[in-house]
């Protein structure tokens, strides 16, 4: 009996040490629906023809304030697009309360399972088409810049995400020039992105070949496989939890056999600089011949002067430590190993950057609903333009109000003294989505209006260029080549 108790204690203590000391996590340690993980060859043949196809990618981030989804929570208006996306990337922060028990103890997978089931049910019940009105599209210009009307029939619909903005939270007439638009949206029409130059300069990434991984705060992947996935419109290709951070990637069922090389990498930046209450989960995958990397993060919080530098350091360490090891003997020899090695890269999460103003000045702008002036003092924009973080990365223009912090179940920001027990925070755009490199064209940048959390969810739709081998043309070229070789062996008089 004593030996059995000792073994159990040893196993439990081993997991705790793994969590505390930041031992390396396994790249294949993630949860997915049961299907073959891509044994297709990545080999390129001489004379092969590559096609480039556009795929719709829906990316969303939401800090849910430690709450599990309720039976009444409806995600349909949040994730619905028309036509539906090919890939859904849904990232969450604080799916469990960030208390000592969850940070230092055994990971609570219960809320993750509830979110997973809700997402699965929502995606597989989305309507095929939408009858909603189309929004007016905007160019990727600044909030204070000119607004141009583009394609009157863009490929996504103007459905309200959860609920429309309350009147007090909408941008006012002087905030944005005419024409009047749906104030939640930062929309870019697909047409203007072809061969366009971005607002930021050439990509100047700062990746690293450092192979040290962050902590694996989930040493055991969720033991769950849904065999119903074979009959679903969407299937889960990867999901991963690290304390409160949770990232899931879904693809249309007809794409799952073309999706391979799924790997995960976790980097902890919380307590002691290692634990997973803050940090990132990154998922690497390949669709056809194009690699993708999705990074979901929760960076250091705080409004004090200098806290933005800690967030900058978090980003630098995530880029340095995220590592996807290659697996020998699995046709994986050329797969990307760092974030910046990938072809298409999207970063989402609660970045926690605040407003670089004193509380009184910031609150005066909030009272006046002068979001334009407030955005000028956004820490992320200031730090990026100064070259201290996310150099070479892109973000769509923001036309929606700050996403944090709201009072419980209301549209009121939590910055006054109406509720003395409530934590007061200066409103800020904490929740963001960025991308890096070419081949990604942002269609919209939107916030939702659910009162479920003290954060508002944010999402974006991208058109991603994906290369694939045209196998029909390979066969045709091979046939022609064989005919030429045979004809060259025949005597000249016998030809034709």
C-alpha positions in Angstrom: 0.0 0.0 0.0 2.8 2.4 0.9 4.5 1.6 -2.4 1.3 2.4 -4.3 0.9 5.7 -2.5 4.5 6.5 -3.2 4.1 5.9 -6.9 1.0 8.1 -7.1 2.7 10.9 -5.2 5.7 10.5 -7.5 3.6 10.8 -10.7 1.7 13.8 -9.3 4.9 15.5 -8.2 6.5 14.8 -11.6 3.6 16.6 -13.3 3.9 19.5 -10.9 7.7 19.8 -11.5 7.0 19.7 -15.3 4.7 22.6 -14.9 6.8 24.6 -12.5 10.2 24.2 -14.1 9.1 24.7 -17.7 10.2 21.4 -19.1 9.8 21.0 -22.9 6.4 20.2 -24.2 5.9 17.7 -27.1 5.0 19.2 -30.4 2.3 16.5 -31.0 0.7 17.0 -27.6 -2.6 18.4 -28.7 -6.3 17.4 -29.1 -7.8 16.7 -32.5 -10.6 14.8 -34.1 -9.6 11.2 -35.1 -8.2 11.2 -38.6 -5.0 10.6 -40.4 -2.4 13.4 -39.7 -1.2 13.9 -43.2 1.2 11.3 -44.6 1.1 13.0 -48.0 4.4 13.7 -49.5 5.8 17.2 -49.4 8.2 16.4 -52.2 8.3 18.7 -55.3 8.8 17.2 -58.7 10.5 18.7 -61.7 8.1 20.4 -64.0 5.2 20.3 -61.5 2.5 23.0 -61.8 1.5 24.9 -58.7 -2.0 26.4 -58.4 -2.7 29.3 -56.0 -6.2 29.2 -54.4 -7.9 31.6 -52.0 -9.2 30.2 -48.6 -11.3 32.2 -46.1 -9.8 32.2 -42.6 -11.9 33.3 -39.7 -9.7 34.4 -36.6 -11.2 35.4 -33.3 -9.9 36.2 -29.8 -11.9 36.5 -26.5 -10.9 36.9 -22.9 -13.8 35.2 -21.1 -12.8 36.3 -17.6 -12.6 32.9 -16.1 -16.2 31.9 -17.0 -17.3 28.6 -18.4 -19.9 28.8 -21.2 -23.5 28.7 -20.1 -26.3 26.8 -21.9 -27.8 30.1 -23.1 -24.6 31.4 -24.7 -25.0 31.6 -28.5 -21.9 31.9 -30.6 -23.6 31.8 -34.0 -23.7 35.5 -34.6 -20.0 35.7 -33.6 -18.7 33.1 -35.9 -21.2 33.4 -38.8 -19.9 34.7 -42.1 -21.3 34.4 -45.6 -20.0 32.4 -47.2 -18.7 30.3 -44.3 -15.0 30.3 -43.7 -12.8 27.4 -44.7 -10.7 27.6 -41.5 -11.8 28.8 -38.1 -9.1 29.8 -35.6 -10.7 30.6 -32.2 -8.4 31.7 -29.3 -9.5 32.3 -25.7 -7.9 33.7 -22.6 -8.9 33.0 -19.0 -11.1 30.0 -19.7 -10.4 29.2 -16.0 -9.9 31.7 -13.2 -6.2 32.6 -12.8 -5.9 31.6 -9.1 -3.1 29.8 -7.4 -4.9 26.4 -7.7 -5.2 26.6 -11.5 -1.7 28.1 -12.0 0.2 25.8 -9.7 -2.0 22.8 -9.5 -3.5 20.2 -11.9 -4.9 21.8 -15.0 -8.7 22.1 -15.1 -9.8 20.8 -18.5 -13.6 20.9 -17.8 -14.2 24.4 -19.3 -12.1 23.6 -22.4 -14.4 20.6 -23.1 -17.5 22.8 -22.7 -16.1 25.5 -25.1 -15.1 22.7 -27.6 -18.5 21.2 -27.6 -20.2 24.6 -28.0 -17.9 25.6 -30.9 -18.4 22.2 -32.6 -22.2 22.5 -32.3 -22.1 26.1 -33.6 -19.9 25.5 -36.6 -21.8 22.5 -37.7 -25.1 24.3 -37.6 -24.1 27.5 -39.3 -26.4 28.5 -42.3 -24.9 28.0 -45.7 -25.8 31.5 -46.8 -26.9 34.7 -45.4 -29.6 37.1 -46.4 -28.2 40.0 -44.3 -27.3 43.4 -45.8 -23.7 43.8 -47.0 -21.6 46.4 -45.2 -19.9 49.3 -47.1 -16.2 48.3 -47.4 -13.4 50.5 -46.2 -9.9 50.8 -47.4 -7.0 50.0 -45.1 -6.5 53.7 -44.3 -6.1 55.3 -40.9 -8.9 56.2 -38.6 -8.4 59.8 -39.5 -7.7 59.2 -43.2 -10.1 59.2 -46.1 -12.7 56.5 -46.5 -13.4 55.1 -49.9 -16.4 53.0 -51.1 -15.2 49.9 -52.7 -16.9 46.8 -54.0 -20.6 47.1 -53.2 -21.0 43.3 -53.0 -18.2 42.1 -50.7 -18.1 38.4 -49.9 -19.2 38.7 -46.3 -22.4 39.9 -44.7 -23.1 42.6 -42.3 -24.4 40.4 -39.5 -24.3 41.8 -36.0 -21.9 39.9 -33.8 -23.9 39.0 -30.7 -25.7 42.3 -30.4 -25.4 45.8 -31.9 -23.6 48.5 -30.1 -25.5 50.5 -27.6 -26.0 54.1 -28.7 -23.6 55.4 -26.1 -20.8 53.2 -27.4 -21.0 54.1 -31.1 -18.6 56.5 -32.7 -20.0 59.9 -33.2 -20.3 61.9 -36.4 -17.0 63.9 -35.8 -15.0 60.7 -35.2 -15.1 59.3 -38.7 -15.7 61.2 -42.0 -18.7 60.5 -44.1 -20.2 58.2 -45.4 -21.6 56.8 -42.1 -20.8 53.2 -41.6 -21.4 50.4 -39.1 -19.0 51.6 -36.4 -18.0 48.2 -35.2 -16.2 47.4 -38.4 -12.7 48.0 -39.8 -13.3 46.5 -43.2 -10.9 46.2 -46.2 -12.2 45.0 -49.5 -10.4 42.2 -51.1 -9.8 44.1 -54.3 -7.5 46.7 -52.8 -5.1 44.1 -51.4 -3.7 42.7 -54.6 -0.2 43.9 -55.0 -0.7 46.7 -52.5 1.9 48.1 -50.1 1.2 47.8 -46.4 1.2 50.8 -44.1 4.3 49.4 -42.3 7.6 49.0 -43.9 9.2 45.8 -45.2 9.1 42.8 -42.9 11.9 43.0 -40.4 11.2 40.0 -38.2 13.4 39.0 -35.3 13.1 35.3 -35.1 15.6 33.0 -33.4 16.8 29.4 -33.7 16.8 29.0 -29.9 15.4 25.5 -29.3 14.4 26.0 -25.7 10.7 25.6 -25.2 8.5 27.2 -22.6 6.6 25.2 -20.1 4.2 22.5 -20.9 1.3 23.3 -18.6 -0.7 20.5 -20.1 1.5 17.4 -20.0 -1.5 15.3 -21.0 -3.6 16.2 -24.0 -7.4 16.0 -23.5 -8.3 12.4 -23.9 -11.3 13.0 -26.2 -11.9 12.0 -29.8 -15.3 12.7 -31.4 -16.0 9.9 -33.9 -18.9 11.9 -35.2 -16.5 14.2 -36.9 -16.6 12.1 -40.0 -20.2 13.4 -40.6 -19.5 17.0 -39.7 -19.0 20.0 -41.9 -16.1 21.1 -39.7 -13.5 19.0 -37.9 -11.0 19.9 -35.2 -7.4 19.6 -36.4 -5.8 20.9 -33.2 -6.6 22.4 -29.8 -4.4 23.1 -26.9 -4.8 24.5 -23.4 -2.2 26.1 -21.2 -3.8 27.1 -17.9 -6.3 29.8 -19.1 -5.1 30.1 -22.7 -6.9 27.9 -25.1 -6.5 27.8 -28.9 -8.6 25.7 -31.4 -8.2 25.3 -35.2 -11.0 23.9 -37.3 -11.2 23.2 -41.0 -13.9 22.1 -43.4 -14.1 18.3 -43.5 -13.2 18.2 -47.1 -9.8 19.9 -46.3 -8.8 17.7 -43.4 -6.9 15.2 -45.6 -4.9 18.1 -47.1 -4.1 19.5 -43.6 -1.0 17.9 -42.1 2.1 18.5 -39.9 0.1 19.8 -37.0 2.3 20.8 -34.1 2.0 22.9 -30.9 4.5 24.9 -28.9 3.8 26.6 -25.6 5.7 29.4 -24.0 5.0 30.5 -20.4 5.6 34.1 -19.4 3.6 34.2 -16.1 4.8 33.8 -12.5 8.6 33.6 -12.3 8.8 34.3 -16.0 7.9 30.6 -16.8 4.4 29.6 -15.6 1.5 29.5 -18.0 -0.9 32.0 -16.5 0.6 34.3 -19.1 2.3 33.4 -22.4 1.3 31.8 -25.7 0.2 28.7 -27.5 1.2 28.4 -31.1 -0.1 25.9 -33.6 1.7 25.1 -36.8 0.1 23.3 -39.7 0.4 22.9 -43.5 -2.5 23.2 -45.9 -1.6 21.7 -49.3 1.9 23.3 -49.8 1.5 26.4 -47.6 2.4 26.5 -43.9 0.4 28.4 -41.3 1.2 29.5 -37.8 -1.4 30.8 -35.3 -0.2 32.3 -32.1 -2.7 32.9 -29.3 -1.3 34.9 -26.4 -2.1 36.5 -23.0 0.6 39.1 -22.2 1.6 40.8 -19.0 -1.2 43.0 -17.6 -1.0 46.3 -15.8 -1.5 50.0 -16.3 1.7 51.3 -14.6 4.3 53.1 -16.5 6.8 50.6 -17.9 4.3 47.7 -18.1 4.3 48.0 -21.8 8.0 47.1 -21.8 7.2 43.8 -20.1 4.7 43.1 -22.8 7.3 43.9 -25.4 9.6 41.4 -23.7 6.9 38.8 -23.7 6.5 39.1 -27.5 10.3 38.8 -28.0 10.5 35.7 -25.8 7.6 34.1 -27.5 9.2 34.6 -30.9 12.5 33.3 -29.6 11.3 30.3 -27.7 8.5 29.0 -29.9 9.9 25.9 -31.6 8.4 23.2 -33.8 10.8 20.3 -34.0 11.0 18.3 -37.1 10.1 14.6 -36.9 12.5 12.3 -38.7 11.0 9.7 -41.1 7.7 11.4 -41.5 8.4 13.5 -44.6 8.7 16.5 -42.3 12.3 17.5 -43.2 11.5 20.9 -44.5 8.7 22.0 -42.2 9.1 25.4 -40.5 10.6 25.4 -37.0 10.1 29.0 -35.8 7.1 31.3 -36.1 8.7 33.5 -38.8 9.6 30.4 -40.9 6.0 30.0 -41.8 4.3 31.2 -45.0 1.2 32.6 -43.3 1.3 33.9 -39.7 -1.5 35.3 -37.6 -1.1 36.5 -34.0 -4.2 36.9 -31.8 -5.0 37.4 -28.2 -5.2 39.7 -25.1 -2.1 41.7 -25.7 -3.0 43.9 -22.8 -1.5 47.1 -24.2 -3.2 50.1 -22.6 -3.6 53.8 -23.2 -0.5 56.0 -22.7 -2.3 58.8 -20.9 -3.0 59.7 -17.3 -6.3 58.3 -16.0 -8.0 61.6 -15.9 -7.2 62.5 -19.6 -8.1 59.1 -20.8 -11.4 59.1 -19.0 -12.2 62.5 -20.4 -11.8 61.1 -23.9 -13.9 58.1 -23.0 -16.7 60.4 -21.7 -16.5 62.3 -24.9 -16.4 59.1 -26.9 -13.5 60.5 -28.8 -12.0 57.1 -29.8 -9.8 58.7 -32.5 -7.8 60.7 -30.0 -7.7 57.8 -27.6 -6.3 55.5 -30.3 -3.5 57.9 -31.0 -2.2 57.1 -27.5 -2.6 53.3 -27.9 0.6 51.7 -26.4 0.8 49.0 -29.1 0.8 51.5 -31.9 3.3 53.7 -30.1 5.7 50.8 -29.4 5.3 49.3 -32.9 6.0 52.6 -34.6 9.0 53.1 -32.4 10.4 49.7 -33.6 10.3 48.2 -30.1 7.8 45.4 -30.8 6.1 43.6 -33.7 8.4 45.3 -36.3 7.2 44.4 -39.8 3.8 43.1 -38.6 0.5 44.4 -39.8 -2.8 45.3 -38.1 -6.0 46.4 -39.7 -7.3 49.9 -38.8 -9.5 50.0 -35.7 -12.9 51.7 -36.0 -14.5 50.1 -32.9 -14.5 51.3 -29.3 -12.1 49.9 -26.7 -12.7 46.3 -25.8 -11.8 46.4 -22.1 -12.9 46.8 -19.3 -16.6 46.5 -19.0 -18.7 46.3 -15.8 -20.5 43.0 -15.2 -23.3 42.3 -17.8 -23.4 45.9 -19.1 -22.2 48.2 -21.8 -20.6 50.5 -19.2 -16.9 50.8 -18.8 -15.6 50.0 -15.4 -13.7 53.3 -14.7 -15.9 55.3 -12.3 -16.9 55.1 -8.7 -20.5 53.9 -9.3 -19.6 50.5 -8.0 -16.9 50.8 -5.3 -16.1 47.0 -5.1 -15.4 46.8 -8.9 -11.9 47.0 -10.2 -11.4 50.2 -12.1 -9.5 50.2 -15.4 -9.0 52.8 -18.1 -10.7 51.5 -21.3 -8.2 50.1 -23.8 -7.9 48.0 -26.9 -6.4 45.0 -25.2 -7.7 42.4 -27.7 -6.0 42.4 -31.0 -5.2 40.5 -34.2 -2.1 41.0 -36.3 -0.5 39.2 -39.2 3.0 39.0 -40.8 4.2 38.6 -44.3 2.5 38.3 -47.7 -0.3 36.1 -48.9 -2.9 37.3 -46.3 -5.5 39.8 -47.2 -7.6 41.2 -44.4 -11.3 41.6 -45.2 -12.6 42.9 -41.9 -11.6 43.6 -38.3 -14.6 43.5 -36.0 -15.6 43.4 -32.3 -18.6 41.6 -30.9 -21.1 42.9 -28.3 -21.6 40.0 -25.9 -21.9 41.0 -22.2 -20.7 37.6 -21.1 -17.2 38.9 -20.1 -15.5 42.2 -19.1 -13.8 42.0 -22.6 -15.6 42.2 -25.9 -14.6 39.5 -28.4 -12.7 40.6 -31.6 -12.5 38.8 -34.9 -11.1 39.2 -38.4 -11.6 37.5 -41.7 -8.7 36.9 -44.0 -8.3 35.6 -47.5 -5.2 33.4 -47.5 -3.3 32.4 -50.6 -2.6 28.7 -50.6 -0.3 26.8 -53.0 -1.3 23.3 -54.1 0.1 20.9 -56.7 -2.0 20.6 -59.8 -1.8 16.8 -60.1 -3.8 16.7 -63.3 -1.1 18.7 -65.1 1.6 16.6 -63.6 0.1 13.5 -65.1 -0.4 15.3 -68.5 3.2 16.6 -68.5 4.5 13.1 -67.5 2.6 11.6 -70.4 3.9 14.1 -72.9 7.5 13.6 -71.7 7.2 9.8 -72.1 5.9 10.2 -75.6 8.9 12.4 -76.6 11.4 9.9 -75.1 9.8 7.1 -77.1 9.8 9.1 -80.3 13.4 9.9 -80.0 14.3 6.2 -80.0 12.4 5.6 -83.3 14.2 5.9 -86.7 13.5 9.2 -88.3 11.7 7.6 -91.3 9.2 5.9 -89.0 8.2 9.0 -87.1 4.6 10.1 -87.7 
